[in-house]
Amino acid sequence: QQQQQQQQQQQQQQQQQQQPPPNPPINAPPNPGITPQQQQQNSAASQQQQPVEFDHAINYVTSIKKRFVGQPDTYKTFLEILHTYQKEQRGIKEVLDEVSNLFADHPDLLREFTYFLPDAVQAQAKAQLAEVAKIAEA
């Protein structure tokens, strides 16, 4: 009986070796020259970064809520700006203008806001928000 089980296991192993490797998911970008181990490491690093970024965002929003506890409309306005941007009803330039006006007297909030912007507009946004922050600090 043991011999039969060993033979079956050997046959299964041979069949698996003969099968082509599974296709990557359709939306996976090709990664020539990257081993599966490197892909797993990259994925693990990415997953570790996401909670940090998420925690940073939560802490940022919480700090806004605490700072404007006496001005709940300011906090609500900020959330509305984010919500309408998320629903693609506002462009990033409009969001920057509105956040700049909303936090005009809070340069630290303006600077920190840039961390959450898309990479494509970060440089422009940092310049714009830094200018508003300088005015607020003057």
N, C-alpha and C positions, 0 to 999 in steps of 0.2 A: 504494500500500500504506500509506503514511504517512497518507493521507487517511482510509482505512478505519479505521486504529487510532485516529485522532483522533475520528472519528465514534463509534466504539465507546466510547471514554472519555467522550465527552459524553453518550451515552445512559446509561451507567452512573451518571454523576453526577446526571443528571436523575432516574433511578429512585431513587437514594438520597435525593434531596431530597424525593421524593414519599412515601417510606415514613415512617410515624410513628416517633418515637424509641423505642428499646427500653424496655421496662418495667423499673423498678428491681427489684432482688432482693426477694423476698417479705418477708424479715426486715429490710429497710432502712426506717428510720423516714422519714416524709415530712419534707422540709426546704424548706418554702416560703420563697422569698426568698433562698436560698443558691445561688450560682452553682456550676457544676461545678468551676470553678477553686478556689473557696473550700473545696468538699468535698475536693478533692485535697490542698489545703494542710492542712486539718484532719486528714486521714488521715495525711499525712506527719508532722505534729507528734505525733500519737498513736503512730505507729510508732516515733518517736524516743524518746518517753517510756517505752514498754514495755521496751526494753533497759536503760534506766537503772534502772527499778524492779526488773527481774529481777536486774541486777548488785547492786543494793542488798540484795535478799533473799539472794542467794548469799553476799555479804560478811557479812551478819548471821549466817547459819547457820554460816559458816566461823569467825566470831569465837566463836560458842558452842562449836563443836567444839574450838577451840584453848584456850579458857578452861577447859574441863572435860576436858582431855586426861588428867588424873589421876583423873577421875570419869566414866568412859565411860557409866555408867548414867544420869547426868543428861542427857547429850546424847541418848542413846537414848530416854529418856522424853519429851524435847521433840519428837523426831521422831514418836514414837507419838501424842502429843497432836495434832500437825498432821495426821497420817495419818488418825486416826479422825474428826477434824473434816471433812476433805476427803471422807471416805466418808459423811458426814452421820450419824455415829453419836454425835456430841456436838454440843451447842449452843454458841453463842459464849460464853454466860455461863459454862458449865462450862470451856471452854477458858481464859477469862480467870482463873477461880479457880485452875485447875491451873498455869498459867504463873506466876501471882502467887506461888503456894506454891513452885514449882520455882526461881524466880529471886528469892526474897525478899531475899537478901543481895546482889543485883546490880541496883541501881536503873537503871543505864545500859541494861541489857538489857531491863528492863521498859518503859522509855520508848521505846526503839527499836521494840519489838514492836508498839506501837500504829500505826505507819506501815503495817503490813500487814493491818490489820483492815478490814472493810467500812465504808464511809462511814456507814451507818446506826447503827453502834454505836461509832464512834470517840470521840465526846464522852464517853459513859458510860465507855468503856474507859480513856480517858486519865485521867479523874477517879479511877477505881478503882486503876489502876496507879500513878498519882502518889502516892496515899495510901500504898500499900505501899512505894513508893520512899522516901518521907519517913521511914517507920518504919525502913527499912533503913539510911538515912543517919544516923539519930539515935544 
